[in-house]
Each structure stands twice: as C-alpha cells, then as structure tokens.
Amino acid sequence: MAEARPMTPRLGRFLARLLMLIAVSFAASARPAYAQTILRDAETEVLLREMSRPLIEAAGLQPENVRIVLVNDRQINAFVAGGQIVYLHSGLFTRAQNANEVQGVIAHELGHITGGHIIRMDEGVQQATGIMILSLLLGAAAIAAGAGEAGMGALMAGQQMAMGRFLSFTRVQENSADQAGATYLNRAGISGRGSIAFFRRLENLEFRMISPDQQDGYARTHPLNSDRIARLEERYQNDPAWNRPTDPGLEERFQRVRAKLSGYADDPREVMVRYPASDRSIPARYARAYVYHRTAHPDEANAETEALLLARPHDPYFLELKGQILLESGRPLEALGALREAVSLVPDQPLIAALLGHALISTEDPANFEEAKRVLRLAVARDNDNPFAWYQLGIVYDREGDEPRAALATAERYNLTGQPALALPNAERAMMGLAVGTPDWIRAQDIAMVARTASLRQRRNR
C-alpha cells in the first residue's frame, strides 16, 4: 500500500486556481455579460414599448414596470439579468427579418422573468459547483496518495458531471420559457411564425459553427435543438394567430428602426452592401445617413436626410437626425429649427429635448440659456436616468452662476454612471449651498448617502 503524501503547496495552488476557474465559468454561463453600453434612442424606445406592450400584458405584468433595453453589441443575443428588464442586443435587432421575430424573442425572455429563472439559476450553479468541489477533494486525495492519473480522472469526470447538471438545469428553464412565450403570443393574438423562423435561422448558424467559441451569444445561452423547435412549431401552427400578419404600420416602423440601428452600430461596409446607393427606400436612406455621418461625410449625410424630409417633412425623428448632424458638424445655430420642431411634435420625448438643450448651449449665446434650462429640466423630469441631460443642465447652472445646482446636477450624473467617489463631494457641495429641507437639498442628501455607502463598499472590495 502506498504511503499517503501531504499535498504540496504547488498542488494546493493548482487546485485552488482550478476551483476558481470552474466557479467563474459557471457564473459566466449563468449570467450573460451585461456590462455593455446601453443604446438610447427615442424612436427605438417608442417602438419597443409598442411591440412589447401586448406581450407584457399577456404575461400578467404591468407595462410601466417592464423595460426593454437595447445593448450596443453586434452579437445575436437577448437575456434577462434580474428585475423586470429584457436586454436585446443591437445585433439581434438588426439581424431579425421582421418585427414578429423580435416579438417572439421578447415573449421568450418574459417567460424567464415570470418563471423567476434568474433567481433559480443560482440553484443550478450551486448544484454544479457542489459536484465539482467533491470531485476536487477526491482528486486531490488521490493525487496526494500518489495516484496521479486516477486523481486527474476524478477531476475531469467531476467537471463533466457538473457541467451536465448545469446544462440540464438550464434546458428545463429554456423549455419553460418557450412554453410561457408561446402562451403570451397566443393571448396577445400574435403569430408564432416569426419565433420559429428566428429559431430556425439560429439552428442553421449552430450547424455552421466550427467550435463553441465561434457561436453567437444566443446560441450559447439559449441551447436549441430540432425537437424543441418542432414542439414549438406544432403548438404555434394550431394557434388561430399563426397566419395573422403583423400590423403593416408597425412593420414599416420596425424596418426603419432596424436600418437606423444598422447604420449606427454595424460595420459601414456591411451597411452599404445591405443598403446600396441604388436603394432609394426610406429605410435605406436612413441607414446611409447614419453611416455617412459616422464616417465624417456631412454633405452625403445631409443629402440623405433632406431626401427623407422631402418624403416626410414633419417626421420628428428625421428632424432629430437633421439637427444632430448639424450640431455634431459644428453648426448648432442651424440645428435649432429642426430640433425645436421635433420637440414640438413629440413633446414627451426627453431624449430629443436633451439634444435641443445641448444645441442651445452649444450656440454660446446667453440669450439661449434660459430656454436650454427649461427644456433640460423637463427632460430630466420625464427621464431621470439620462446622465447626458444632467451634464447639460449642470453646464447651464454653471453659466448662470448657480453653483449649488450645478453641483447637484453633476452629482446626479456621477450617481447614474456609477462613480460614487465623484458623486459624493458634489452632493455635499450642493447641500452646503441649498436651503435645508428644500426638494433639491433632500435630493442632494439622498445622493450623498447612497454615494458614501457605495464608496465604502468599493474600498472594502479592493
């Protein structure tokens, strides 16, 4: 019988690193990366609210409590990560062929929310990690006893078993979300045809992939198989809404926004292939206007925008684009007319109002500052989560010599962007200059308390 040998420091460090890597891998599988940049666009947000509202209501949720958030990422993916928020990658939106496909994805993700799958995902991670820890202990004991091959075999077998348990757990959740999504589409009277078409296309992508590393995020986090799609297709085909077309007005708006996002986020060469100059449709001109603006071709961008406005002279989002191009080309005074008209057409759109406020400030004309302050205050009142609007409002207050409110606006901005160490001193500076007990003073106090706690937590975690 071989004499047991103590675990060497090198072996201990190896096993510790291995355990850490395995735990991280499960955590990454359980929660898709969601630290990417969020895309904010007034037209897109309105469309997503209208596309998702019947599904949210069919899921028994309150539309005002559910958010559909667009992530600036070219991968085809969608996920939920706690709370009632569905994250859609821009790549999914631009690669979908029609609005119905995106509605199918939203319905599926709502199934994860109503099923509490993010909370329950921790259970799957814990089960898999428990198996892995046991295999590590057994493997370490074998290696320490001199049975190196048996020890490594135990480690590998444990890893396979743990991953199998975790994937089994996620498959149950995915099937549950499939069925819930189908129910919500049925209740909303929306066809599941787009959902099947989207899944079929993803399945074809899976077949063409050489390795898992080359798969799109949706394929990794939403494992598909032909049996699962077949079950869904059978259910959808028996639904009365199977052959019901999408509302033409909604579809037209989807194609516009899809082209707009492609022009903004995709590779310019790909966009020009997808929307060549010979294509004079509104979506194609919209896409090219953004590409030309991004690639510093202002004349071409203006020409496409003017063509859009010739077709629809009072479209608020075409006017917004015209104002944005002029403003970002160093012509803020010329941008004011288009942006003012856009705000008057959609007065409840804080993102456009914030852009108008920015243009008014950029003229460097003090006569425009009062209007800038008014539109920016309305913008943050309607959308308190817009750091850009708070930044612009802080500039106005600073130009007026209102240092306490400039500090408060700056504290709001840093609080929203997750920089408590910068939010705290600005909130404290605001409190020193504001009348105690006023709404602005109370808000500054709230930010200071939150920022102080967050700063302490960050220092402890370093």
N, C-alpha and C positions, 0 to 999 in steps of 0.2 A: 504494500500500500504506500502510495507516495505521501510524503510529509507535506502538510499544508504550509504554504509560504505566505508571509504577510504581503498585503497589497503595496506595491511600490508607489512612491509619490507620483511618478510619471504615469502609471496606470490610473491612479486616482484622478489626476488632472484630465487624462483622456476620457474617462467615463463621465466626469463632470461636464466636460465640453460636449460630449455626445448627448447627454441628457438635455442640456440647454438647447442644442440644435433641434432635437426632436420636439421639445416643447414649443419652440418658436415655429417649427414647420406646421404643427397642428394649429397654432394660433393663426398663422397666415392662411391656412386652409379654411378656418372657421370664419375669419373676418377679412373680406376683400380690402385691399388698401383703399382708404377713402380720404387721404390727406391731399388729394389733388386740388387744383384750382377749380373753384366754382364759377360757372359762367352765368352772368346775369344779363338778361335781355328782355325788355318789356314785351315785345311781340311774342317771343317764345314762351314766356311765363304765362301769358294770357291763353295761348293755345293749349299748353299742357294742362292748365286748370280746366278748360272746357272739355278736353279729350278725356280727362280722368274723372271728372265730377260724377257722371252716372255710375262708374265703376266703384268709386268710393262710397256712394250712397248704397249701392247694391251690396257692398261689404258690411253695411251697418255702421260705418264710420261717419264722422262729421267732416264735410269738405273743408271747413275752416281750420281743422286740426291736422289735416294731412298735407304734406308738401311734396311736390315733385321737383327735385333739384337736378340741374344739369351739371355734369362734371366735365371739365375740359380734358378729355382723354380719347384718343383715337381708337382704343380697343373697343370691341363689341362686348359691352358688359352692362349689367344693372344689378343693384343689390340694395338691401336694407341693412342698417347698422345701428339699430336701436331707435326708439321713438317711432313716430308715425311719419317717417321720411323715406321716400323712394328715390334712390340716386340712379340717374340714367347717364351713361357715358355719351359724349357727343358722337363717338364712333358708331354706337348703336343707332342713334337717331338718323345720322346721315346715310347709314347703310341699309336701313329699313326702306322697303319699296313704297309703303303707303302708311296712312295713319292707323289702319286696322292692325298692322303688325305691332306697332308701338303700344296700342291699347292692350293687345294680348300679353305683352311683357309686363305692363303696369298691373294688369289683373293678377298675373302670377306673383308679382312682388307683394301685392296687397295680401295675397294668401299667406305669405311669410309673416306679415305684420299681424293679421288676425289670429294666426296659429301660434304666436309668441315664439317663433323659431329662433330668434336671436338670443333670447333668454335661455331656451332649452339647448342651444348649441354648446353652452358651457358644459352641460351634462355629457355630451358626446366627447368633448375634449378631455374631460376628467376621466371617463372610462378608458379612453385610448391611452392617456398618459399613465394611468394606474397599471395597465398591462405592460407598458414599456418600462416602468420603474421596476416591476417584478422581474422582467427579463434581464434588466441591467444587474440586479442583485445576484440572480442565478448565474449570469455570465461572468460577473466579477469573481464570484466564489470559485467557479470552475477554473478561471484563468489563474487565480491566486494559488489553486491547488496543483497547477502545472498542466491542466488540460486546456491548452490554448484554443485548439480547434473546436472542442465542444463548447467552450465559453463563447467564442465568436458565433458559433451556430445558434446558441441560445439568444444572443443579441439580435441576430438577423431574423430569426423566427418571431421573436417578440415584436420587432419593428413591423414585420408583415402582418401579424395578427392585430396589432394596434391600429395600423392604417386601415385594415379591413373593417374593424369595428367602427372606426370613424366614418368611413365611406358608406357603410351600411346605415349609419345614423343619418347621414345627410341625404341618402337616397329616399329614406322614409319621409324626410321633410320636403324634398323636392316633389315627390308624388303627391303629398298632401297639398302643397301649394298649387300643383297642376289642377287638382280636382276643385280646390277652392276658386282658382281663377276661372275655371270653366263655369262654375256656378254663378260667379259675378257677371261674366259676359252674358250668360243666359238671362239673369234677372234684369240686366240693363238693355236687353234686346240687341246686343252687338254680336256680330258674327265671329266665330272662332276660326274662320278661314285664314285670316292673317296670322293668327297664332301658329297654326300648322305650317303655313308657308315659311314663317321665320324659323321654326324649329327644323324643318327640312333643310333649309339652307345651312343652318349651323351643323346639322348632321353631315352634310356634304363637306363642309370645311374640316370636320373632325377626321373624315376618311382621308383627306389630302395631307393632313399633318404628319410630319416625319417623327417628331418627338413631342412630348407634353410641353416642353419649354416653348414650342412654337405655336401652341394653341392660344386662341383669344381667351380673355378672361371669362367670358360667359361659358365657354366650353369647359373650363376648369372648375368653375364654381356651381355650374348647373349641369351635372352629368346627364347626357342624353343617350337614349338607345331607341332602336326601331320599335320595340314592343311598347315602350312608353308612349311614343308618338302615335302608334297605331291605336292604342286605347283612347287617347285623346281625340283622334280623328273620328273614331266611331261615335264617340259621345257628341262631338260638335255636329257631325252630319245629321244626327237625329234631332238637333235643335231647330226650332222654327226660324231662327235668325241666320241659319247657315248661308242662305243665298241673299240675305239682305245687304244691299250696298251701303257703303259709308256715305253720309251726307256730303253732296258734291261741294258745298261751301267749305266744310271742314277739311275735305281732302285737298282742295285748292290751297287753303292756308297752310296745310301741312307741307305741301310741295314747295311753297315759298320759303317757309322757315327751314326746311331741310336744305335747300340750296344756299340760303343765307349762312347757316351754320357751317356748311361745307366750305363756302368761300372764306369764312373767318378762321376755321380751325384746320382744314386739310392742307396737304401739300399743294402749292399753287399750280404746279404742273399737272397734277391729277385733276384738279378742279377744271382747268382749261380743256382737258381731254373730255371730261364729263359734260362740260357746258361750253362747247366751242363757240367762237365768234359768229358762226353761221346760225346759231340758235338765237332767235330774237324773242323767245318767250320771256315772260316776267320772271320765273324762277332763274333762268339762265342769266339774264341781265343782273339780277340781284346777286347771284354768286360772283359774277365777274366784277361787279362794282366793289365788293369786299376784297377780292384778290388784287385788283388794281390799287386799291387804297393801301393794303398791307405791303405791297411791293413798291410803293412810292412812285406810282404813275397817276398823279392827281388829275390830269386832263382826261385820261381814259375813264377814271372813276367818276368824274363829274359828268362825262358824256353818258355813261350807262345810267346814272342816277336821274339825269334830265329826261332820258327816254322813259324811265319808269314813271316819272311825274307827268310826262306828256300823256301816258296811258291812264294814269290815275292821279289827277292834280292835287287832290286833298287827302291822300293816304298819309296818315300820321307817321307811319314807320318809314315811308320813303322820305318824308320831310325830315324825320330824325336823322336818317342816313346822310341827307344833303348837309344838314347842319353839322354833323360830326365830321364829315370830310373837310368842310370849310374850316371848322375850328381847329382840327388837327393839322391842317395845312398852313396854319398861322394867319387865318383870316376870320377872327372871331366876330368882328363887327358885321361881316356879310352873313354869318351863320345865324344871327339873331332872328331874322324874319322867319326862316324856315322852322326854327326851334320854337318860337313863340306860337306859330300856327299849330305845330304839332301838339304843344301843351294845351292849347285851347280846344283841340279836337278830342284829346283823351286826358282830361284834367286829373283823372285818378291814377295816372301813371307816374310814380315818383322817380323812376329811373330817367325818364325824359326830362322831368323838371330839374333833376340834379345836373343834367347835361346843359340845360339852359342856364342854370345858375353858374356853372363853370364858364360858359361863354361870356356871360355878363361880367364876371370878374376879370376874365382874360382881356377885355377891351381896355383895362386900366383906366377907365373913365369913372371917377367917383359918382357921377350922376346915375350910374347903373347899379351902384352897390345896394341901394335900398330895395330895388326890385329883386336883386340877387338874394338878399336876405329873406325876403318874403317867400320866394319860390323854394328856396332851400329849407326854410322852416317847415313849409307844407310837405316837402319831400320826406324829411326825417320823421314828421308826424305820421305819415302814411306808411313809411318803411324805415323803422328804427334800426334795421340791420344793414345799413349801407355805409361802410366806412368812408367811401369816396364823398358822399354828400356831407358827412360830418366834417371831413377835411376842408371842403369848400366853404362850409358855414364858418369854420374856425378862421379861415382867411378873411372873410367879411368882418367878423367881430374884431379881428386884429387890426384891420384897416380903419375901423371906426374907433379904435382905442378902447374897446370893451374887453380888457384883459381877462377878467374872471370868466366871461362866457366863451372867450377864445380858448381858455384853458379847459373849460368843461367840454367843449366840442372836441378838443384834442384828446381828452381823457376818454370820451365816448369812442373815438376812432381806435385808440390803442386797446381799449377793452374789447372791441369787436374783433380785432386782429390778433388777439391772444398775446398781448405784450403787457402783462401786469406791472412789470418794473417801470414802464414808461407811463402807464395809465395812473399809477398811484400818485406820483408827485404833481401831475397836472390836476387830478381831482382835489388834492389838498390845497393847491394854489387857488383853484376855483372857490373852494369853501371859505378861504380867507377873505375873498373879495365880495362874496354874495351875502345878502341878508339872511340871517339864520332863520330856518323854518320855511323859507320860500320853496316852491317846487324845484327850482334849479339847485338850491343848496342841498335839499334832500337827495336829489339825483346824484350830485357830486359825492355826498356821504355814502350812498349805496355803492357807487363805483369804487370809492376808496376802500370800503370794507371787503368787497369782492377781490380787488386787486391785491390787497395786503395778504389775504388768505392764500391766493394763488401764488404770490411771490414766495411766501414761506414754504409752500408745498414744493415749488420748483427747486428751492435751495436745498431742501431735505433730500430730494431725489437725485441730486448731483453726485 
